[in-house]
Amino acid sequence: MADKTLACKDCEKEFVFTEGEQAFYKEKGFENEPQRCPACRQAKKQQRNNNNRGFRR
């Protein structure tokens, strides 16, 4: 395996999908490569967390 350069589907910036990240994805059984850069993944996660706060019991 080697590092791969991917393009983020949200911001369209390029980011590196490292060998270590690829090994982690494979170990977890993930079949698809990430579609978002780390910054956009974090923003998406934060958005999900903010949307779910009103629905917790």
Helices and strands as residue ranges (DSSP letters): E 4-7, E 14-17, H 19-28, H 38-52, G 53-55
